[in-house]
Amino acid sequence: MKNRFSGQMPVRGYFLVEHRNKDGKLLGIYRVPNGVVDVGANHVLECEFHSGSQVLAWYIGLVDNSGYTGWATGDTMASHAGWTESTIYSATTRPQWTCGTAASRQITNASTVDFSINASGVLKGIFITSDSTKGGTTGTLWAVALFSSTVSVSNGDTLKVTYTISIP
């Protein structure tokens, strides 16, 4: 008899981004799957199976297209040579991702995380980290996701982000 239980537990995540202009017109909806970096995966293992400290708040940041050459599973907030953070939004800190209770093998935020864009630029992707410092290089990087093509934003645009993590 074949074992029906594969023994694998792939963790998957994706960002759903609604892009609106200053007049509220929908410019695009982007579903962006993320890749979990090594320090993010190790953090989960440490917290659940060892004696690591739980992160009580997670924050979302934007990846700038300028100078982008790639992301790697070895990236950390202190060292990610292939990409830089875009800070062209009005908040003084990275916006917080506040998730609800896990159900049906997934967890997500009930209300969107909003970025009020205050300059023109081109975005390559999005990331999630444990530190709120806009442009900061500390904290635990959980995941990075790249748009299927670059996203041009203008002053007055809003990005409304929902992030979901699931274990299929």
VOMAR-44394 format. One line per 5 residues: number of its first residue (from 1); their letters; for each residue x, y, z of N, C-alpha, C, CB. Coordinates in nm, 3 decimals. Atoms other than C-alpha are relative to their C-alpha. Glycine has a CB too. Example, Ala and Ser with C-alpha at 12.3 -4.5 7.8 and 13.67 -1.06 7.14 Angstrom:
1	AS	0.089 -0.119 0.000 1.230 -0.450 0.780 0.090 0.120 0.000 -0.099 0.003 0.125; -0.082 -0.119 -0.006 1.367 -0.106 0.714 -0.077 0.109 0.073 0.041 0.046 -0.142
// end
This chain:
1	MKNRF	0.084 -0.118 0.000 0.000 0.000 0.000 0.088 0.124 0.000 -0.096 0.000 0.122; -0.078 -0.123 0.012 0.137 0.337 -0.099 -0.037 0.098 0.111 -0.021 0.064 -0.139; 0.022 -0.099 -0.105 0.179 0.598 0.174 -0.063 0.125 -0.062 0.133 0.036 0.072; 0.069 -0.117 0.054 -0.070 0.880 0.106 0.057 0.130 0.055 -0.148 -0.008 0.032; -0.054 -0.119 -0.065 0.119 1.120 0.328 0.142 0.022 -0.052 -0.001 -0.014 0.155
6	SGQMP	-0.128 -0.020 0.067 0.413 1.270 0.139 0.113 0.037 0.096 -0.014 0.108 -0.104; -0.105 -0.042 -0.092 0.598 1.401 0.444 0.055 0.137 -0.030 0.111 -0.100 -0.001; -0.048 -0.132 0.035 0.655 1.734 0.273 -0.095 0.106 0.053 0.015 0.013 -0.152; 0.081 -0.111 -0.048 0.536 2.064 0.416 0.050 0.128 -0.065 0.005 0.010 0.156; -0.045 -0.122 0.067 0.598 2.333 0.158 -0.077 0.121 0.052 -0.018 -0.012 -0.153
11	VRGYF	0.063 -0.124 -0.042 0.530 2.679 0.294 -0.001 0.092 -0.121 0.075 0.066 0.121; 0.013 -0.088 0.115 0.398 2.910 0.026 -0.059 0.132 0.045 -0.087 -0.064 -0.110; 0.057 -0.130 -0.030 0.321 3.275 0.034 -0.016 0.081 -0.127 0.088 0.076 0.100; 0.014 -0.089 0.114 0.201 3.541 -0.201 -0.056 0.134 0.048 -0.093 -0.063 -0.108; 0.051 -0.135 -0.020 0.131 3.912 -0.207 -0.104 0.026 -0.107 0.115 0.107 -0.004
16	LVEHR	0.099 -0.047 0.093 -0.183 4.045 -0.369 0.001 0.152 0.010 -0.144 -0.060 0.029; -0.019 -0.145 -0.001 -0.126 4.409 -0.466 -0.100 0.065 -0.094 0.145 0.038 -0.039; 0.094 -0.080 0.079 -0.398 4.646 -0.583 0.063 0.138 -0.017 -0.144 0.008 0.069; -0.068 -0.125 0.032 -0.250 4.952 -0.755 -0.103 0.100 -0.053 0.114 -0.022 -0.104; 0.095 -0.104 0.040 -0.462 5.268 -0.777 0.072 0.133 -0.016 -0.115 0.013 0.103
21	NKDGK	-0.059 -0.133 0.017 -0.381 5.619 -0.903 -0.063 0.097 0.100 -0.019 0.050 -0.144; 0.047 -0.100 -0.096 -0.451 5.944 -0.714 -0.150 0.024 -0.007 0.072 0.131 -0.023; 0.145 -0.015 0.015 -0.808 5.949 -0.849 -0.076 -0.127 0.039 -0.034 0.037 -0.143; 0.063 0.125 -0.040 -0.876 5.596 -0.725 -0.020 -0.101 -0.112 -0.130 0.029 0.060; 0.015 0.092 0.114 -0.868 5.440 -1.073 0.094 -0.119 0.016 0.028 0.074 -0.134
26	LLGIY	-0.079 0.122 -0.009 -0.748 5.081 -1.068 0.098 -0.007 -0.117 -0.091 -0.124 0.002; -0.104 0.009 0.103 -0.417 5.056 -1.257 0.047 -0.143 -0.021 0.119 0.088 0.037; -0.043 0.138 0.013 -0.343 4.692 -1.190 -0.020 -0.079 0.128 0.145 -0.006 -0.042; 0.002 0.092 -0.113 -0.376 4.391 -0.966 0.110 -0.101 -0.028 -0.142 -0.070 0.018; -0.116 0.087 0.018 -0.063 4.184 -0.914 -0.003 -0.108 0.108 0.133 0.082 0.006
31	RVPNG	-0.012 0.112 -0.094 -0.049 3.838 -0.753 0.144 -0.048 -0.011 -0.103 -0.117 -0.031; -0.144 0.019 0.004 0.312 3.784 -0.659 0.043 -0.108 0.101 0.072 0.132 0.028; -0.048 0.102 -0.093 0.438 3.453 -0.512 0.137 0.037 0.054 0.006 -0.138 -0.070; -0.129 -0.034 -0.059 0.728 3.488 -0.273 0.089 -0.123 0.018 -0.020 0.068 0.133; -0.097 0.101 -0.037 1.042 3.292 -0.202 0.044 0.028 0.142 0.121 -0.003 -0.098
36	VVDVG	-0.044 -0.016 -0.138 1.136 3.233 0.161 0.152 -0.010 0.004 -0.066 -0.108 0.093; -0.146 0.001 -0.011 1.498 3.318 0.241 0.043 -0.091 0.115 0.054 0.143 0.020; -0.054 0.092 -0.101 1.724 3.099 0.458 -0.023 0.048 0.143 0.148 -0.020 -0.024; 0.016 -0.049 -0.137 1.712 3.325 0.765 -0.147 -0.005 0.043 0.054 0.143 0.014; 0.142 0.010 -0.031 1.331 3.328 0.746 -0.039 -0.143 0.035 -0.083 0.049 -0.117
41	ANHVL	0.029 0.140 -0.028 1.306 2.949 0.728 0.064 -0.044 0.131 0.049 -0.089 -0.116; -0.067 0.036 -0.125 1.562 2.909 1.006 -0.070 0.060 0.120 0.146 0.045 -0.004; 0.073 -0.065 -0.110 1.367 3.155 1.221 -0.122 -0.084 0.039 -0.043 0.143 -0.041; 0.117 0.083 -0.030 1.051 2.942 1.193 0.042 -0.127 0.072 -0.076 -0.034 -0.129; -0.047 0.123 -0.065 1.244 2.627 1.282 0.046 0.026 0.143 0.114 -0.062 -0.081
46	ECEFH	-0.047 -0.035 -0.135 1.412 2.796 1.581 -0.116 0.026 0.095 0.090 0.125 -0.006; 0.114 -0.035 -0.086 1.081 2.929 1.715 -0.086 -0.121 0.034 -0.086 0.106 -0.066; 0.091 0.112 -0.021 0.881 2.611 1.673 0.067 -0.123 0.062 -0.062 -0.038 -0.130; -0.061 0.125 -0.043 1.137 2.342 1.751 0.123 0.017 0.088 0.038 -0.078 -0.119; -0.116 -0.024 -0.085 1.413 2.504 1.955 -0.038 0.103 0.103 0.124 0.046 -0.082
51	SGSQV	0.033 -0.100 -0.103 1.419 2.808 2.180 0.006 0.142 -0.054 0.095 -0.013 0.119; -0.004 -0.132 0.062 1.400 3.098 1.937 -0.112 0.090 0.049 -0.008 -0.012 -0.151; 0.099 -0.098 -0.042 1.208 3.415 2.012 -0.095 0.032 -0.115 0.068 0.128 0.049; 0.101 -0.031 0.099 0.883 3.479 1.829 0.008 0.147 -0.042 -0.140 -0.032 0.054; 0.013 -0.137 0.050 0.860 3.789 1.610 -0.145 0.038 0.019 0.046 0.014 -0.152
56	LAWYI	0.137 -0.041 -0.030 0.554 3.978 1.728 -0.059 0.095 -0.104 -0.004 0.066 0.134; 0.050 -0.091 0.103 0.529 4.219 1.435 0.084 -0.016 -0.126 0.003 0.148 0.049; -0.066 0.010 0.131 0.611 4.189 1.064 -0.037 0.123 -0.081 -0.041 -0.131 -0.075; 0.016 -0.123 0.078 0.648 4.475 0.816 0.027 -0.028 -0.147 0.094 0.111 0.052; -0.015 0.018 0.143 0.624 4.505 0.440 0.080 0.116 -0.058 -0.137 -0.011 -0.069
61	GLVDN	-0.080 -0.100 0.070 0.875 4.689 0.222 -0.007 -0.022 -0.150 0.145 -0.004 0.049; 0.002 0.003 0.147 0.913 4.761 -0.148 0.142 -0.014 -0.054 -0.067 0.128 -0.056; -0.130 0.019 0.065 1.199 4.655 -0.376 0.008 0.094 -0.119 0.020 -0.149 -0.044; -0.024 -0.096 0.108 1.338 4.924 -0.607 0.052 -0.074 -0.123 0.101 0.110 0.044; -0.052 0.059 0.123 1.401 4.833 -0.970 0.141 0.050 -0.033 -0.095 0.031 -0.116
66	SGYTG	-0.131 -0.060 0.029 1.705 5.063 -0.988 0.112 -0.084 0.060 0.007 0.144 0.053; -0.114 0.079 -0.045 2.019 4.853 -0.968 -0.031 -0.145 0.033 0.058 0.063 0.119; 0.038 0.137 -0.032 1.827 4.528 -0.928 0.077 -0.099 -0.088 -0.152 -0.020 -0.018; -0.067 0.107 0.075 2.033 4.223 -1.026 -0.050 -0.138 0.041 0.150 0.009 0.020; 0.053 0.129 -0.042 1.862 3.946 -0.830 -0.010 -0.010 0.152 0.087 -0.113 -0.053
71	WATGD	0.005 0.031 -0.143 1.767 3.809 -0.492 0.047 -0.143 0.016 -0.143 0.020 0.059; -0.053 0.133 -0.026 1.908 3.499 -0.329 -0.055 -0.052 0.132 0.155 0.002 0.002; 0.049 0.058 -0.125 1.797 3.257 -0.058 0.089 0.036 0.117 -0.012 -0.152 -0.013; -0.092 -0.040 -0.106 2.102 3.371 0.140 -0.013 0.146 0.040 0.139 -0.026 -0.043; 0.018 -0.142 -0.035 1.980 3.734 0.152 -0.044 0.017 0.144 -0.101 0.065 -0.094
76	TMASH	0.045 -0.043 -0.132 1.936 3.901 0.489 -0.030 0.149 -0.010 0.109 -0.031 0.111; 0.023 -0.145 0.003 1.828 4.252 0.581 0.132 0.075 -0.002 -0.084 0.043 0.121; -0.131 -0.066 -0.003 2.194 4.338 0.643 0.078 -0.019 -0.129 0.081 -0.052 0.117; -0.079 0.032 0.119 2.319 4.182 0.321 -0.089 -0.056 -0.110 0.111 -0.101 0.034; 0.076 0.041 0.119 2.121 4.170 -0.004 0.052 0.081 -0.118 -0.157 0.021 0.020
81	AGWTE	-0.075 -0.076 0.100 2.361 4.284 -0.272 -0.075 0.020 -0.132 0.128 -0.069 -0.028; 0.068 -0.008 0.129 2.122 4.226 -0.565 -0.121 0.092 -0.005 -0.041 -0.133 -0.040; 0.118 -0.087 0.001 1.847 4.464 -0.457 0.008 0.102 0.112 -0.128 -0.083 0.013; 0.010 -0.104 -0.102 1.768 4.779 -0.262 -0.146 0.028 0.029 0.074 0.130 -0.045; 0.136 -0.034 -0.040 1.463 4.900 -0.079 -0.042 0.132 -0.063 -0.012 0.008 0.153
86	STIYS	0.058 -0.126 0.047 1.240 5.164 -0.234 -0.071 0.064 0.118 -0.099 -0.023 -0.121; 0.063 -0.072 -0.112 1.131 5.429 0.016 -0.089 0.113 -0.051 0.108 0.056 0.094; 0.081 -0.107 0.060 0.905 5.634 -0.213 -0.146 -0.008 0.044 0.008 -0.005 -0.153; 0.135 -0.004 -0.056 0.604 5.624 0.017 0.002 0.090 0.123 -0.051 -0.143 0.037; 0.005 -0.108 -0.098 0.486 5.875 0.274 0.017 -0.043 0.145 -0.129 0.070 -0.013
91	ATTRP	-0.016 0.044 -0.139 0.491 5.666 0.593 0.145 0.013 0.044 -0.048 -0.146 0.017; -0.136 -0.015 -0.052 0.793 5.723 0.816 0.062 -0.134 0.036 0.001 0.090 0.122; -0.049 0.135 -0.025 0.822 5.349 0.885 -0.064 -0.094 -0.101 -0.030 -0.046 0.146; 0.063 0.101 0.083 0.748 5.033 0.692 -0.137 -0.033 0.061 0.090 -0.129 -0.011; 0.132 0.033 -0.054 0.377 4.950 0.724 -0.003 -0.142 0.056 -0.107 0.017 -0.107
96	QWTCG	0.008 0.129 -0.068 0.290 4.662 0.955 -0.099 -0.092 -0.067 -0.037 0.019 0.145; 0.089 0.106 0.046 0.141 4.337 0.830 -0.062 -0.063 0.124 0.077 -0.108 -0.088; 0.070 0.053 -0.117 -0.119 4.237 1.087 -0.091 -0.113 -0.046 -0.082 0.110 0.075; 0.076 0.115 0.049 -0.250 3.888 1.030 -0.107 -0.041 0.100 0.093 -0.117 -0.029; 0.106 0.055 -0.084 -0.560 3.721 1.163 0.040 -0.138 0.049 -0.132 -0.007 -0.078
101	TAASR	-0.021 0.136 -0.050 -0.595 3.371 1.305 0.013 -0.096 -0.118 -0.115 -0.043 0.094; -0.017 0.101 0.104 -0.476 3.079 1.096 -0.126 -0.086 -0.009 0.124 -0.088 0.029; 0.114 0.089 0.027 -0.754 2.873 0.937 0.019 -0.063 -0.137 -0.135 0.077 0.008; -0.008 0.071 0.129 -0.772 2.619 0.655 0.143 -0.001 -0.054 -0.093 0.065 -0.102; -0.142 0.012 0.035 -0.390 2.592 0.655 0.058 0.127 -0.061 0.018 -0.115 -0.096
106	QITNA	-0.057 -0.126 0.048 -0.333 2.962 0.580 -0.025 0.111 0.101 -0.058 0.038 -0.137; 0.014 -0.118 -0.084 -0.297 3.300 0.748 0.019 0.122 -0.089 0.101 -0.002 0.119; -0.006 -0.119 0.084 -0.351 3.646 0.599 -0.043 0.121 0.081 -0.089 -0.017 -0.124; 0.045 -0.122 -0.065 -0.425 4.007 0.688 -0.144 0.030 -0.040 0.092 0.119 -0.035; 0.142 -0.029 0.024 -0.792 4.111 0.721 -0.018 0.132 -0.073 -0.076 0.002 0.132
111	STVDF	0.008 -0.129 0.071 -0.732 4.469 0.606 0.133 0.022 -0.072 -0.031 0.118 0.099; -0.119 -0.018 0.083 -0.485 4.581 0.342 0.107 0.083 0.070 -0.037 0.066 -0.132; -0.113 -0.083 -0.039 -0.142 4.723 0.414 0.018 0.099 -0.113 0.133 -0.086 0.027; 0.002 -0.101 0.106 -0.140 5.053 0.224 0.129 0.082 -0.006 -0.117 0.092 0.020; -0.116 -0.086 0.028 0.152 5.238 0.069 -0.051 0.121 -0.077 0.111 -0.077 -0.081
116	SINAS	0.035 -0.125 0.070 0.081 5.603 -0.021 0.127 0.050 -0.067 -0.059 0.108 0.100; -0.120 -0.033 0.077 0.335 5.669 -0.294 0.014 0.153 -0.009 -0.007 -0.063 -0.142; -0.021 -0.146 0.000 0.493 6.017 -0.276 0.106 0.047 -0.101 0.040 0.045 0.138; -0.096 -0.036 0.105 0.731 6.015 -0.576 -0.017 -0.099 -0.114 0.148 0.000 0.054; 0.003 0.094 0.112 0.761 5.858 -0.917 0.117 -0.096 0.011 0.004 0.075 -0.135
121	GVLKG	-0.105 0.100 -0.003 0.960 5.539 -0.946 -0.046 -0.128 -0.066 0.043 -0.027 0.143; 0.029 0.130 0.058 0.976 5.184 -1.071 0.032 -0.106 0.105 0.081 -0.024 -0.132; -0.015 0.104 -0.100 0.927 4.889 -0.840 0.026 -0.135 -0.065 -0.124 -0.008 0.090; -0.031 0.134 0.048 1.066 4.540 -0.887 -0.074 -0.107 0.081 0.151 -0.024 0.007; 0.063 0.101 -0.084 0.904 4.362 -0.593 -0.036 0.050 0.137 0.089 -0.118 0.012
126	IFITS	0.050 -0.027 -0.135 0.807 4.344 -0.230 0.065 -0.101 0.095 -0.157 -0.010 0.006; -0.060 0.091 -0.098 0.945 4.189 0.090 -0.068 0.015 0.134 0.150 0.025 0.013; 0.054 -0.006 -0.135 0.852 4.115 0.449 0.112 -0.026 0.100 -0.116 -0.103 0.019; -0.109 0.003 -0.097 1.076 4.169 0.751 -0.053 0.029 0.140 0.109 0.101 -0.037; 0.042 -0.022 -0.139 1.064 4.196 1.129 0.032 0.139 0.052 0.065 -0.102 0.089
131	DSTKG	-0.039 -0.134 -0.046 1.197 4.553 1.146 -0.080 0.107 -0.075 0.152 0.022 -0.019; 0.083 -0.105 0.060 0.986 4.864 1.085 0.078 0.116 -0.059 -0.093 0.052 0.102; -0.080 -0.114 0.044 1.275 5.097 1.002 0.002 0.011 -0.152 0.142 -0.012 0.055; 0.003 -0.026 0.145 1.216 5.239 0.655 0.143 0.017 -0.049 -0.086 0.128 -0.034; -0.137 -0.004 0.049 1.539 5.175 0.463 0.100 -0.067 0.092 0.041 0.141 -0.022
136	GTTGT	-0.088 0.061 -0.100 1.681 4.985 0.762 0.062 -0.130 -0.045 -0.075 -0.023 0.126; -0.073 0.121 0.036 1.920 4.692 0.752 0.008 -0.100 0.116 0.140 0.035 -0.047; 0.002 0.096 -0.110 1.833 4.506 1.073 -0.131 -0.077 -0.004 0.017 0.071 0.137; 0.120 0.082 -0.006 1.571 4.248 1.161 0.014 -0.126 -0.082 -0.120 0.079 -0.047; 0.003 0.127 0.071 1.478 3.913 1.012 -0.076 0.017 -0.131 -0.065 -0.112 0.087
141	LWAVA	0.066 0.001 0.131 1.403 3.899 0.641 -0.070 -0.134 -0.014 0.104 0.023 -0.119; 0.076 0.124 0.017 1.126 3.644 0.585 -0.003 -0.041 -0.147 -0.143 0.016 0.054; 0.021 0.038 0.139 1.061 3.656 0.212 0.011 0.119 -0.094 -0.136 -0.066 -0.016; -0.007 -0.100 0.106 1.109 3.844 -0.114 -0.085 -0.051 -0.117 0.149 0.027 -0.045; 0.082 0.035 0.116 0.869 3.848 -0.411 0.022 0.102 -0.111 -0.151 -0.007 0.038
146	LFSST	-0.022 -0.088 0.115 0.917 3.991 -0.759 -0.124 0.007 -0.087 0.120 -0.049 -0.083; 0.109 -0.017 0.094 0.650 4.137 -0.982 0.039 -0.068 -0.131 -0.031 0.151 -0.024; -0.030 0.067 0.127 0.621 3.954 -1.316 0.064 0.096 -0.100 -0.127 -0.061 -0.060; -0.071 -0.105 0.073 0.725 4.282 -1.476 0.004 0.121 0.093 -0.071 0.035 -0.140; -0.013 -0.115 -0.089 0.825 4.613 -1.324 -0.132 0.077 0.010 0.112 0.093 -0.048
151	VSVSN	0.121 -0.079 -0.024 0.555 4.839 -1.178 0.041 0.146 0.017 -0.078 -0.052 0.126; -0.027 -0.144 -0.010 0.577 5.213 -1.242 -0.105 0.064 0.089 0.001 0.067 -0.142; 0.090 -0.070 -0.091 0.429 5.427 -0.967 0.026 0.150 -0.010 0.017 -0.049 0.146; -0.008 -0.146 0.005 0.360 5.801 -0.947 -0.046 0.058 0.133 -0.084 0.056 -0.117; 0.045 -0.071 -0.120 0.311 6.053 -0.670 -0.152 -0.002 0.005 0.054 0.146 0.002
156	GDTLK	0.144 0.008 -0.016 -0.042 6.002 -0.536 -0.058 -0.140 -0.017 -0.065 0.091 -0.096; 0.045 0.138 0.014 -0.067 5.631 -0.623 -0.010 -0.066 0.137 0.094 -0.080 -0.091; 0.011 0.081 -0.121 -0.168 5.379 -0.358 0.016 -0.146 -0.038 -0.136 0.024 0.073; -0.011 0.145 0.012 -0.061 5.018 -0.329 -0.067 -0.061 0.122 0.151 -0.047 -0.013; 0.073 0.066 -0.107 -0.301 4.806 -0.121 0.042 -0.147 -0.001 -0.156 0.016 -0.016
161	VTYTI	-0.066 0.131 -0.001 -0.127 4.485 -0.013 -0.067 -0.095 0.098 0.147 0.015 0.035; 0.042 0.111 -0.085 -0.263 4.159 0.123 0.108 -0.107 -0.014 -0.143 -0.056 -0.041; -0.103 0.104 0.003 -0.011 3.890 0.219 -0.058 -0.126 0.064 0.130 0.046 0.074; 0.052 0.127 -0.047 -0.105 3.525 0.262 0.111 -0.103 0.002 -0.116 -0.047 -0.088; -0.092 0.114 -0.012 0.104 3.233 0.386 -0.086 -0.124 0.014 0.100 0.017 0.122
166	SIP	0.079 0.124 -0.010 -0.024 2.880 0.336 0.092 -0.121 0.000 -0.100 -0.011 -0.117; -0.064 0.130 0.004 0.078 2.521 0.386 -0.100 -0.092 -0.070 0.040 -0.054 0.146; 0.100 0.078 0.077 -0.103 2.333 0.107 -0.007 -0.145 0.043 0.032 0.007 -0.149
// end
